[in-house]
Amino acid sequence: MGLASERPLTFLDPYHLGQGSPCPPLGLLGADAWRAADLVALKQHQARPVHVIFPVKDSSEAANVAKLAAILNPLVGTIIDAGWLACGASDPGDLALLPRQFPWLRVFLSRHLPPPDQTTCAWGKGAVMRAIIHYLVHSREITDPRAILQFFDADIRPAYFGAPWCLGPVGALLWFAGLEAAKVVYFRPRGGRLNTFVRSLLAALPHPGLQRLQELLYLLSGEMAATLTFWTAVPFKTGYGIEILILLALALDQLQLQPGRPDLAALAQVFVGQMDHRHAPLRSDRRRAGLDQMAATVFHTLWEVLVQAEVLTWKTPTPTGPLHIPLPGGGTSRPVRWLSVPVGEETLPPLRTLPEIAGALALEG
């Protein structure tokens, strides 16, 4: 779903349900459903750390992240304890200047402090997310399994962003018992092209968990708050496949977050209204990945997970190989130039399977 629905949305009232009550699976909550003062008091009572993290590709995203950080700044010290710029580039460039403006932000260079099983992997979004979580636990910055880490994409347009993007998801985790993750959902002003394709495919798959994903207003949003327990239990893709991989793992009950309870029961969705970010071009070029390359990566992850789970089967082996993209230009008399890009991304195991992370979590437990 991308464009606004013609059906009225039905939101849960957390005050009616009561603090400490369970949240219905995939329950839909408004981002402004709580009074901010109530959440501040609840966070202080529970003493749960809250860290916000921006995975950033490189310094080209510094100016936009600065605008997003300024919007979150009033929440620092009451809701937000710390913030991170998790950078995939080796040189932070202008990102290094942001902590001077926002002292609660710190720059983390993933390539400089990788997990032991990530020293040779590509540094896409998923790899950067996993590296910062590994660092926070291994360095003992965070070891409380109830701690909340909220990820925000760095390319959100500031006009759509607001404090409720943090207060809503964090509030859901503070308020409801048994909730491990809260996914930000929204409507896209111009629709969500890739989301629409993925939703159409899921509709054709006869699996009850995958069908439940149809209840999500938006599938591939990159904004999610979750407990440390959740983030150390999920597998990762190194790049754009991370969001669909998390959803598939939940739908297929591969995480086993709580014994005897479907994994999707631990997920709520928090509606923030409309959202837009810088759109990727339809076609990749030699400088920037386009929607064609992103779609190939997302669908490769989807096929891979569903084949391994035996939800889909093939009479012949799944084809592999790069995506070949014809590049425009050169005129009709010249040979076509082709851009060849890899499709599949490396799958990285849950962090709790690494001895140093399992040990840190065991000490806290």
ABEGO torsion letter per residue (X at the ends): XABBBABBBBBBBAAAAEBGBBBBBGBBBBAAABBAAAAAAAAAAAGBBBBBBBBBABAAAAAAAAAAAAAAAAABGAABABBBBBBABABAEAAAAAAAABAABBBBBAAABBBAAAAABBBBAAAAAAAAAAAAAAAGABABAABBBBBBBAABBAAABBAAAAAAAAAAAAABBGBABBBBBBBBAAEBAAAAAAAAAAAABBBAAAAAAAABABAABABBBBBAAAAAABBBBABAAAAAAAAAAAAAGAAGABBGBBAAAABBBBBAEBBBBBBBBABBBAABBBAAAAAAAAAAAAAAAAAAAGABBBABBBBBEBBBBBBBEGEAABBBBBBBBBABBBBBBBAAABAAAAAAAAAAX
